[in-house]
Amino acid sequence: MRKTALLIMAAGIGSRYAGGIKQLEAVGAKDELIIDYSIHDALMAGFNKIVFVIRRDIEADFRDRIGDRVERICARLGVETAYAFQALGDIPAGFAVPDGRAKPWGTGQAVLAAKDLLREPFAVINADDYYGKAAFHKLHDWLVRDHRDDEAAMAGFILKNTLSENGGVTRGVCELAPDGRHLRDVAETGGIAKTPDGVTAGGVSLDPDAYVSMNFWAFPAAEGRAPAYLTALERDFADFFRRDVPHDPLKAEYLLPIHIGSLLRAGQLTVEVLETPDRWYGITYREDLQSVRDNFRRLIDGGAYAKDLYSDLPGAEA
């Protein structure tokens, strides 16, 4: 089977919300985390390498809470695991970290942290989002086919399936090309919320059936070579420091949807949108937690997952 990697961006673990750490909240029948369900679904879909991007200061806690357990499961399946580390000081040569800057540089930098570990087609996800089974199967099946270096794919979620009942969220709102299959542009949009009349962002109505990005991307690679997208991502990181950091040195972020949008507009990348019908679950607000737990319980009761999550993976009993 062709090697395919799943890159999980988990460096944000430790960000607190209303007194808790959202990525470490138990949601499953045996205290599984949301990340457990993503790893399970990826393994079921055929991914055979898992790369965690974390920070050095959370390594011990991460390994204790999930990493060591997942490594044991993956070892029984013959699935490779690896770690990459995102750090504030890993920036292009010739630049300096601005005084007072505390947080790393966003999802683009998180992917670059793993560039030396990726020599196969890969997909990238957030650690704290539940994507559903369909997205992993569709993107894995896309990755095992041959593609040009300037092609990519995206899991296309339906906006109304990705909203919180408890406040606004940020999504990459997508504009499709005339063929209805490829991405023309993606706009990172904050403050998206349900209203009695539909869905709005900043008072502007949005189509609830529009495609949105949930940071689930897939990038091809020729056999034995690093994915070409990593070259563009690294090249443009320096441009980000020249263009964006001087205007907002403490908060500017190098984000995947913004970078991919810039490549689309420049004609340097095509992105196929693979629709997924599944609902997103995530803990944006403390009030979301019970709803997420209830939804996972319904999935388990309906047979979508075993109560002992990994027990349906041969040889991988947790």
VEXKEPA-507264 format. One record per residue (C-alpha): residue number from 1; x, y, z. Coordinates in Angstrom, 1 decimal. Layout:
<r seq="NUM" u="X" v="Y" w="Z"/>
...
END
This chain:
<r seq="1" u="0.0" v="0.0" w="0.0"/>
<r seq="2" u="1.3" v="3.5" w="-0.9"/>
<r seq="3" u="2.6" v="5.4" w="2.1"/>
<r seq="4" u="0.3" v="8.3" w="3.2"/>
<r seq="5" u="0.9" v="10.5" w="6.3"/>
<r seq="6" u="-1.5" v="12.3" w="8.5"/>
<r seq="7" u="-0.1" v="15.5" w="10.1"/>
<r seq="8" u="-1.9" v="16.5" w="13.2"/>
<r seq="9" u="-1.4" v="20.1" w="14.4"/>
<r seq="10" u="-1.5" v="19.9" w="18.2"/>
<r seq="11" u="0.9" v="22.6" w="19.2"/>
<r seq="12" u="-2.0" v="24.7" w="20.4"/>
<r seq="13" u="-2.7" v="22.2" w="23.2"/>
<r seq="14" u="-2.5" v="24.2" w="26.4"/>
<r seq="15" u="-4.7" v="27.1" w="25.2"/>
<r seq="16" u="-7.2" v="27.6" w="27.9"/>
<r seq="17" u="-10.9" v="28.4" w="27.5"/>
<r seq="18" u="-13.1" v="29.2" w="30.5"/>
<r seq="19" u="-10.8" v="27.3" w="32.9"/>
<r seq="20" u="-10.1" v="24.2" w="30.9"/>
<r seq="21" u="-7.8" v="22.8" w="28.2"/>
<r seq="22" u="-10.2" v="22.1" w="25.3"/>
<r seq="23" u="-8.0" v="19.6" w="23.4"/>
<r seq="24" u="-7.7" v="17.4" w="26.5"/>
<r seq="25" u="-11.4" v="17.1" w="27.4"/>
<r seq="26" u="-12.7" v="13.6" w="27.4"/>
<r seq="27" u="-15.6" v="13.1" w="25.0"/>
<r seq="28" u="-15.8" v="9.3" w="24.4"/>
<r seq="29" u="-17.2" v="6.3" w="26.3"/>
<r seq="30" u="-13.8" v="5.5" w="27.8"/>
<r seq="31" u="-12.6" v="9.1" w="28.1"/>
<r seq="32" u="-11.3" v="9.3" w="24.5"/>
<r seq="33" u="-10.3" v="12.7" w="23.2"/>
<r seq="34" u="-11.5" v="14.2" w="19.9"/>
<r seq="35" u="-8.0" v="13.5" w="18.5"/>
<r seq="36" u="-8.6" v="9.8" w="19.2"/>
<r seq="37" u="-11.5" v="9.7" w="16.8"/>
<r seq="38" u="-9.4" v="11.4" w="14.1"/>
<r seq="39" u="-6.6" v="8.9" w="14.5"/>
<r seq="40" u="-9.0" v="6.0" w="14.5"/>
<r seq="41" u="-10.8" v="7.2" w="11.4"/>
<r seq="42" u="-7.4" v="7.9" w="9.6"/>
<r seq="43" u="-6.2" v="4.4" w="10.4"/>
<r seq="44" u="-9.5" v="2.9" w="9.1"/>
<r seq="45" u="-9.1" v="4.9" w="5.9"/>
<r seq="46" u="-5.6" v="3.6" w="5.3"/>
<r seq="47" u="-3.2" v="6.2" w="6.5"/>
<r seq="48" u="-0.1" v="4.5" w="7.6"/>
<r seq="49" u="2.0" v="7.3" w="9.2"/>
<r seq="50" u="1.0" v="9.7" w="11.9"/>
<r seq="51" u="3.0" v="12.9" w="12.6"/>
<r seq="52" u="2.2" v="15.0" w="15.6"/>
<r seq="53" u="3.2" v="18.6" w="15.7"/>
<r seq="54" u="3.5" v="19.8" w="19.3"/>
<r seq="55" u="5.6" v="22.1" w="21.4"/>
<r seq="56" u="8.5" v="21.0" w="23.4"/>
<r seq="57" u="7.0" v="22.3" w="26.6"/>
<r seq="58" u="3.9" v="20.0" w="26.3"/>
<r seq="59" u="5.8" v="16.9" w="25.1"/>
<r seq="60" u="5.6" v="15.0" w="28.4"/>
<r seq="61" u="2.0" v="15.7" w="29.0"/>
<r seq="62" u="1.0" v="15.0" w="25.4"/>
<r seq="63" u="2.8" v="11.6" w="25.5"/>
<r seq="64" u="1.2" v="10.7" w="28.8"/>
<r seq="65" u="-2.3" v="11.7" w="27.7"/>
<r seq="66" u="-2.4" v="10.3" w="24.2"/>
<r seq="67" u="1.0" v="10.0" w="22.4"/>
<r seq="68" u="2.3" v="6.8" w="24.1"/>
<r seq="69" u="-1.0" v="5.1" w="23.8"/>
<r seq="70" u="-1.4" v="5.9" w="20.1"/>
<r seq="71" u="2.2" v="4.8" w="19.5"/>
<r seq="72" u="1.5" v="1.4" w="21.0"/>
<r seq="73" u="-1.7" v="1.0" w="18.8"/>
<r seq="74" u="0.1" v="2.1" w="15.7"/>
<r seq="75" u="3.1" v="-0.2" w="16.4"/>
<r seq="76" u="0.7" v="-3.2" w="16.4"/>
<r seq="77" u="-0.6" v="-2.1" w="13.1"/>
<r seq="78" u="2.8" v="-1.4" w="11.5"/>
<r seq="79" u="1.9" v="2.3" w="11.3"/>
<r seq="80" u="4.8" v="4.8" w="11.7"/>
<r seq="81" u="4.6" v="7.6" w="14.3"/>
<r seq="82" u="6.8" v="10.7" w="14.6"/>
<r seq="83" u="6.9" v="14.0" w="16.4"/>
<r seq="84" u="7.8" v="17.5" w="15.1"/>
<r seq="85" u="8.1" v="20.6" w="17.3"/>
<r seq="86" u="6.8" v="24.0" w="16.5"/>
<r seq="87" u="8.8" v="26.8" w="18.1"/>
<r seq="88" u="8.5" v="30.6" w="18.2"/>
<r seq="89" u="12.1" v="31.0" w="17.1"/>
<r seq="90" u="12.0" v="28.8" w="14.0"/>
<r seq="91" u="11.7" v="31.6" w="11.5"/>
<r seq="92" u="13.4" v="32.4" w="8.1"/>
<r seq="93" u="17.0" v="33.5" w="8.2"/>
<r seq="94" u="17.6" v="37.2" w="8.4"/>
<r seq="95" u="14.6" v="37.9" w="10.6"/>
<r seq="96" u="14.2" v="38.2" w="14.4"/>
<r seq="97" u="11.4" v="37.4" w="16.8"/>
<r seq="98" u="9.7" v="40.7" w="17.7"/>
<r seq="99" u="10.0" v="41.8" w="21.2"/>
<r seq="100" u="7.0" v="40.7" w="23.3"/>
<r seq="101" u="5.9" v="38.0" w="20.8"/>
<r seq="102" u="4.8" v="34.9" w="22.8"/>
<r seq="103" u="2.9" v="32.6" w="20.5"/>
<r seq="104" u="4.2" v="30.6" w="17.5"/>
<r seq="105" u="3.4" v="31.7" w="13.9"/>
<r seq="106" u="0.3" v="29.7" w="13.0"/>
<r seq="107" u="-0.7" v="26.6" w="11.0"/>
<r seq="108" u="1.6" v="27.3" w="8.1"/>
<r seq="109" u="4.6" v="27.3" w="10.5"/>
<r seq="110" u="3.2" v="24.1" w="12.1"/>
<r seq="111" u="3.3" v="22.3" w="8.8"/>
<r seq="112" u="6.8" v="23.6" w="8.1"/>
<r seq="113" u="7.9" v="22.2" w="11.5"/>
<r seq="114" u="7.4" v="18.7" w="10.0"/>
<r seq="115" u="9.0" v="19.3" w="6.6"/>
<r seq="116" u="12.0" v="17.0" w="7.3"/>
<r seq="117" u="9.6" v="14.1" w="8.3"/>
<r seq="118" u="7.5" v="14.1" w="5.1"/>
<r seq="119" u="8.6" v="12.1" w="2.1"/>
<r seq="120" u="5.1" v="10.9" w="1.1"/>
<r seq="121" u="1.7" v="12.3" w="0.2"/>
<r seq="122" u="0.1" v="13.8" w="3.3"/>
<r seq="123" u="-3.0" v="15.3" w="4.8"/>
<r seq="124" u="-3.1" v="17.8" w="7.6"/>
<r seq="125" u="-5.8" v="18.4" w="10.3"/>
<r seq="126" u="-6.4" v="20.3" w="13.5"/>
<r seq="127" u="-6.1" v="18.2" w="16.7"/>
<r seq="128" u="-9.3" v="19.6" w="18.2"/>
<r seq="129" u="-11.7" v="19.1" w="15.4"/>
<r seq="130" u="-13.9" v="16.1" w="14.7"/>
<r seq="131" u="-14.1" v="15.6" w="10.9"/>
<r seq="132" u="-16.1" v="12.4" w="10.5"/>
<r seq="133" u="-15.2" v="9.2" w="8.7"/>
<r seq="134" u="-16.0" v="10.3" w="5.1"/>
<r seq="135" u="-13.4" v="13.0" w="4.9"/>
<r seq="136" u="-10.6" v="10.7" w="5.8"/>
<r seq="137" u="-11.6" v="8.1" w="3.3"/>
<r seq="138" u="-12.1" v="10.7" w="0.5"/>
<r seq="139" u="-8.7" v="12.4" w="1.1"/>
<r seq="140" u="-6.8" v="9.2" w="1.5"/>
<r seq="141" u="-8.2" v="7.8" w="-1.7"/>
<r seq="142" u="-7.3" v="11.1" w="-3.4"/>
<r seq="143" u="-3.7" v="10.9" w="-2.1"/>
<r seq="144" u="-3.0" v="7.4" w="-3.3"/>
<r seq="145" u="-3.7" v="8.5" w="-6.9"/>
<r seq="146" u="-1.1" v="10.2" w="-9.0"/>
<r seq="147" u="-1.2" v="14.0" w="-9.1"/>
<r seq="148" u="0.8" v="16.9" w="-10.4"/>
<r seq="149" u="3.0" v="18.9" w="-7.9"/>
<r seq="150" u="0.6" v="21.9" w="-8.3"/>
<r seq="151" u="-2.5" v="20.0" w="-7.2"/>
<r seq="152" u="-4.0" v="19.7" w="-3.8"/>
<r seq="153" u="-7.4" v="18.6" w="-2.3"/>
<r seq="154" u="-9.6" v="19.9" w="0.6"/>
<r seq="155" u="-12.4" v="18.3" w="2.6"/>
<r seq="156" u="-15.3" v="20.5" w="1.8"/>
<r seq="157" u="-17.7" v="20.8" w="4.8"/>
<r seq="158" u="-21.1" v="22.4" w="4.6"/>
<r seq="159" u="-21.2" v="25.6" w="6.6"/>
<r seq="160" u="-24.4" v="24.8" w="8.5"/>
<r seq="161" u="-22.8" v="21.5" w="9.7"/>
<r seq="162" u="-19.9" v="23.3" w="11.3"/>
<r seq="163" u="-21.4" v="25.9" w="13.6"/>
<r seq="164" u="-21.5" v="26.2" w="17.4"/>
<r seq="165" u="-24.7" v="26.8" w="19.2"/>
<r seq="166" u="-22.9" v="29.0" w="21.7"/>
<r seq="167" u="-21.2" v="31.7" w="19.7"/>
<r seq="168" u="-19.3" v="32.7" w="16.6"/>
<r seq="169" u="-16.7" v="30.6" w="14.9"/>
<r seq="170" u="-14.0" v="31.2" w="12.2"/>
<r seq="171" u="-14.2" v="29.2" w="9.0"/>
<r seq="172" u="-12.5" v="29.4" w="5.6"/>
<r seq="173" u="-15.5" v="30.3" w="3.4"/>
<r seq="174" u="-14.9" v="28.8" w="-0.1"/>
<r seq="175" u="-15.7" v="30.1" w="-3.6"/>
<r seq="176" u="-15.8" v="27.4" w="-6.2"/>
<r seq="177" u="-14.6" v="27.6" w="-9.8"/>
<r seq="178" u="-17.2" v="27.3" w="-12.6"/>
<r seq="179" u="-16.6" v="23.6" w="-12.8"/>
<r seq="180" u="-18.1" v="23.2" w="-9.3"/>
<r seq="181" u="-15.2" v="20.9" w="-8.3"/>
<r seq="182" u="-12.3" v="23.1" w="-7.7"/>
<r seq="183" u="-11.6" v="25.9" w="-5.3"/>
<r seq="184" u="-11.3" v="29.5" w="-6.7"/>
<r seq="185" u="-10.7" v="31.2" w="-3.4"/>
<r seq="186" u="-11.0" v="30.8" w="0.3"/>
<r seq="187" u="-11.6" v="33.7" w="2.7"/>
<r seq="188" u="-10.8" v="33.2" w="6.4"/>
<r seq="189" u="-13.9" v="34.6" w="8.0"/>
<r seq="190" u="-14.5" v="35.2" w="11.7"/>
<r seq="191" u="-17.6" v="35.7" w="13.8"/>
<r seq="192" u="-19.8" v="33.3" w="11.8"/>
<r seq="193" u="-22.9" v="32.6" w="13.9"/>
<r seq="194" u="-26.4" v="31.2" w="13.6"/>
<r seq="195" u="-29.2" v="33.8" w="13.7"/>
<r seq="196" u="-33.0" v="33.5" w="13.5"/>
<r seq="197" u="-32.8" v="34.3" w="9.8"/>
<r seq="198" u="-29.9" v="32.0" w="8.9"/>
<r seq="199" u="-26.1" v="32.4" w="9.1"/>
<r seq="200" u="-24.2" v="35.7" w="9.3"/>
<r seq="201" u="-20.7" v="37.1" w="9.8"/>
<r seq="202" u="-20.4" v="40.7" w="10.9"/>
<r seq="203" u="-24.0" v="41.3" w="9.9"/>
<r seq="204" u="-23.5" v="39.9" w="6.4"/>
<r seq="205" u="-25.7" v="36.9" w="5.4"/>
<r seq="206" u="-23.9" v="33.8" w="4.3"/>
<r seq="207" u="-25.2" v="30.8" w="2.4"/>
<r seq="208" u="-25.6" v="28.0" w="5.0"/>
<r seq="209" u="-25.0" v="25.4" w="2.2"/>
<r seq="210" u="-21.6" v="27.0" w="1.2"/>
<r seq="211" u="-18.5" v="25.0" w="1.4"/>
<r seq="212" u="-16.0" v="25.8" w="4.1"/>
<r seq="213" u="-12.6" v="24.7" w="5.0"/>
<r seq="214" u="-11.9" v="23.1" w="8.3"/>
<r seq="215" u="-8.1" v="23.0" w="7.8"/>
<r seq="216" u="-8.3" v="19.4" w="6.3"/>
<r seq="217" u="-6.0" v="19.6" w="3.3"/>
<r seq="218" u="-4.2" v="17.0" w="1.2"/>
<r seq="219" u="-0.9" v="17.4" w="-0.8"/>
<r seq="220" u="0.7" v="14.9" w="-3.2"/>
<r seq="221" u="4.3" v="13.9" w="-3.4"/>
<r seq="222" u="6.3" v="12.0" w="-6.0"/>
<r seq="223" u="7.8" v="8.8" w="-4.7"/>
<r seq="224" u="10.8" v="9.5" w="-2.4"/>
<r seq="225" u="10.4" v="13.3" w="-2.6"/>
<r seq="226" u="9.2" v="15.9" w="-0.3"/>
<r seq="227" u="5.7" v="17.3" w="-1.2"/>
<r seq="228" u="6.2" v="20.2" w="-3.5"/>
<r seq="229" u="3.7" v="22.3" w="-1.4"/>
<r seq="230" u="6.3" v="22.4" w="1.4"/>
<r seq="231" u="8.7" v="24.3" w="-0.9"/>
<r seq="232" u="6.1" v="27.0" w="-1.6"/>
<r seq="233" u="5.2" v="27.2" w="2.1"/>
<r seq="234" u="8.8" v="27.7" w="3.1"/>
<r seq="235" u="9.5" v="30.2" w="0.4"/>
<r seq="236" u="6.5" v="32.3" w="1.3"/>
<r seq="237" u="7.2" v="32.2" w="5.0"/>
<r seq="238" u="9.9" v="34.8" w="4.4"/>
<r seq="239" u="7.4" v="36.9" w="2.4"/>
<r seq="240" u="5.1" v="36.8" w="5.4"/>
<r seq="241" u="7.8" v="38.2" w="7.6"/>
<r seq="242" u="8.6" v="41.0" w="5.2"/>
<r seq="243" u="4.9" v="41.8" w="4.4"/>
<r seq="244" u="2.7" v="41.0" w="7.5"/>
<r seq="245" u="4.8" v="40.9" w="10.6"/>
<r seq="246" u="5.9" v="44.5" w="10.6"/>
<r seq="247" u="2.3" v="45.6" w="10.6"/>
<r seq="248" u="1.2" v="43.3" w="13.5"/>
<r seq="249" u="4.4" v="41.9" w="15.1"/>
<r seq="250" u="2.7" v="40.3" w="18.2"/>
<r seq="251" u="-0.4" v="38.7" w="16.5"/>
<r seq="252" u="0.3" v="38.1" w="12.8"/>
<r seq="253" u="-0.1" v="34.4" w="11.8"/>
<r seq="254" u="1.0" v="32.4" w="8.8"/>
<r seq="255" u="-2.2" v="30.5" w="8.1"/>
<r seq="256" u="-2.8" v="27.6" w="5.7"/>
<r seq="257" u="-6.0" v="28.9" w="4.2"/>
<r seq="258" u="-4.5" v="32.4" w="3.6"/>
<r seq="259" u="-1.4" v="30.9" w="2.0"/>
<r seq="260" u="-3.4" v="28.5" w="-0.2"/>
<r seq="261" u="-5.7" v="31.3" w="-1.2"/>
<r seq="262" u="-2.7" v="33.3" w="-2.4"/>
<r seq="263" u="-1.4" v="30.4" w="-4.5"/>
<r seq="264" u="-4.8" v="30.0" w="-6.0"/>
<r seq="265" u="-5.0" v="33.6" w="-7.0"/>
<r seq="266" u="-1.5" v="33.4" w="-8.5"/>
<r seq="267" u="-2.4" v="30.4" w="-10.6"/>
<r seq="268" u="0.3" v="28.3" w="-8.8"/>
<r seq="269" u="-2.1" v="25.7" w="-7.2"/>
<r seq="270" u="-5.3" v="23.9" w="-8.0"/>
<r seq="271" u="-7.4" v="22.5" w="-5.1"/>
<r seq="272" u="-10.1" v="19.9" w="-5.6"/>
<r seq="273" u="-13.0" v="20.2" w="-3.2"/>
<r seq="274" u="-14.1" v="16.8" w="-1.9"/>
<r seq="275" u="-17.5" v="17.2" w="-0.2"/>
<r seq="276" u="-18.1" v="15.6" w="3.1"/>
<r seq="277" u="-21.6" v="15.3" w="4.5"/>
<r seq="278" u="-20.5" v="14.7" w="8.1"/>
<r seq="279" u="-21.1" v="17.2" w="10.9"/>
<r seq="280" u="-18.2" v="18.8" w="12.5"/>
<r seq="281" u="-17.8" v="18.7" w="16.3"/>
<r seq="282" u="-15.5" v="20.8" w="18.3"/>
<r seq="283" u="-15.2" v="22.6" w="21.6"/>
<r seq="284" u="-14.9" v="26.3" w="20.8"/>
<r seq="285" u="-16.7" v="27.3" w="24.0"/>
<r seq="286" u="-17.0" v="25.6" w="27.5"/>
<r seq="287" u="-20.7" v="25.3" w="26.8"/>
<r seq="288" u="-20.0" v="23.1" w="23.7"/>
<r seq="289" u="-18.5" v="20.3" w="25.8"/>
<r seq="290" u="-21.7" v="18.6" w="26.9"/>
<r seq="291" u="-23.2" v="18.8" w="23.4"/>
<r seq="292" u="-20.1" v="17.2" w="21.9"/>
<r seq="293" u="-20.2" v="14.4" w="24.5"/>
<r seq="294" u="-23.9" v="13.8" w="23.7"/>
<r seq="295" u="-23.1" v="13.7" w="20.0"/>
<r seq="296" u="-20.4" v="11.1" w="20.5"/>
<r seq="297" u="-22.7" v="9.0" w="22.6"/>
<r seq="298" u="-25.2" v="9.0" w="19.8"/>
<r seq="299" u="-22.6" v="8.0" w="17.3"/>
<r seq="300" u="-21.5" v="5.1" w="19.6"/>
<r seq="301" u="-25.1" v="4.1" w="20.3"/>
<r seq="302" u="-25.8" v="4.1" w="16.6"/>
<r seq="303" u="-22.9" v="1.8" w="15.9"/>
<r seq="304" u="-20.6" v="4.3" w="14.2"/>
<r seq="305" u="-17.9" v="3.6" w="16.8"/>
<r seq="306" u="-17.2" v="0.9" w="19.3"/>
<r seq="307" u="-17.4" v="1.8" w="23.0"/>
<r seq="308" u="-13.8" v="0.6" w="23.1"/>
<r seq="309" u="-12.8" v="2.9" w="20.2"/>
<r seq="310" u="-9.8" v="1.1" w="18.8"/>
<r seq="311" u="-11.1" v="-2.4" w="19.3"/>
<r seq="312" u="-12.3" v="-2.7" w="15.6"/>
<r seq="313" u="-8.7" v="-2.2" w="14.4"/>
<r seq="314" u="-7.2" v="-5.7" w="14.2"/>
<r seq="315" u="-4.4" v="-6.1" w="16.6"/>
<r seq="316" u="-4.8" v="-2.6" w="18.0"/>
<r seq="317" u="-6.9" v="-3.1" w="21.1"/>
<r seq="318" u="-6.3" v="-0.2" w="23.4"/>
END
